[in-house]
Amino acid sequence: MARTKLILIAAFLFTTGFQQQRTAIEGLKGRVEAISRSVNAKWGIYVKSLETGEEIAINADEQMDTMSVIKIPVMVEAYRQESEGKFKLSDMHTLKNSEKQPGTGILQRWAEGTSLSLKDIIDLMIIVSDNTATDIMFRRVGGIEAVNRLMDSYGYDKIRATGLAEEWFRALNERKDSAAFHREAKHPYGLGTPRQMGLLLEKIEKGEAVSKEASEQMLRHLRGQLYATRIPRYLALTPFPSRPPHKTGDFLPYIGNDVGVLEGNGRRVVVSVFTANHFGNGFVLEDAIGRITEQIANYFGTRDSQRAANQGEK
C-alpha cells in the first residue's frame, strides 16, 4: 500500500512538472508568434534546447528559400571531402576575374591572381557571405549534386542546393524586377526548412558533422559571422551575451533569414528563422528576428532558476 502511494505521488509530481514545462514553452511560443504577426511576412521558425529537448516549431517543415544560409551545407561538404583526402583546406586557390560575383563579399574587389587557401575562402563565404567564395567552393566540391548527396545521407531531404550564385544573379538581372522575381519564386538561391537547417546546426554543435574536430572548425567560421542585426541583435543583456555561431541569408526586403546556436553557461539553443514575402522596411524585419531571439534567450537562460523556484514553492 505504501509503495503504491509513493508511485502515485511520483507520477503526480512528474505529470505536474511536465504540465508546467509544457505551459511555459507554450507561453514562449505565443510570444514568438505575436512578434512574428507584427510584421507582414511569411515566417518559418524552429527552436530547440539541446539540454532540455524543448522545441518550438512554427511552419518549421515548409521548404523555403534559404538564400545564403545554403552556404552552411557547402561548408560541411568541403570539410567532409577534406576528411576523405580529396583535397586539403590548406591548398591554395588563385583568384580569376571570371569567378567574381556581385552582391555580398569582398573577393569581387580583389586583384586577379590573388592566392588564398581554401580555408580562407570558406571563412569569407561564411563571415562576409562572399558570393565569389561560394561559387569557388561549389565548384571545388563538385557542384550542387555533392552537397545534396551529403544532405540526403544526413536525412535532410528538404535541404537542396539549387545552383551557383552566378546563375541566380543572371536570372535576377534578366527579370529586371526584383519584387516580381521574388514573388515568382522560380529561382531560389537554395532551399531548406527551418527544422532541417536547425538539425544540421545541432549536428555541428554536437561535433557530429564529419568529425568533432571538423565540427569545431566549422563553428569557428560561424562564430566569426560579421552581420549582427538579427539573432545577435539584443543578446548582450541576456543569459547568452556571447556572439553565437550563425549564418544569415539575404534578399532584403523580401527575405531576411538567420540560423544559429545560442551558447552560454552550459546551455545551447538552436534558433532557425526563415522569412519570405516581406515588402516593407528591412530594418523592421531584422528587428523582429532580434526580438524573437531575445525572448528565446531569456526563456532558456533562466530555465534552471525557474525550476528551482517551482521546487521551492512545493
QUIGI-V295074 format. One record per helix or strand of 3 or more residues. SS is the DSSP state (A for helix, B for strand). FROM is the first residue (numbers start at 1). LEN is the number of residues. If there is no record, write none. Layout:
<<SS & FROM & LEN> <SS & FROM & LEN>>
This chain:
<<A & 2 & 36> <B & 42 & 8> <B & 55 & 4> <A & 67 & 17> <B & 92 & 3> <A & 97 & 3> <A & 107 & 3> <B & 115 & 3> <A & 118 & 10> <A & 131 & 11> <A & 144 & 11> <A & 165 & 11> <A & 178 & 7> <B & 190 & 3> <A & 194 & 12> <A & 212 & 12> <A & 235 & 3> <B & 245 & 7> <B & 255 & 10> <B & 267 & 10> <A & 282 & 20> <A & 303 & 11>>
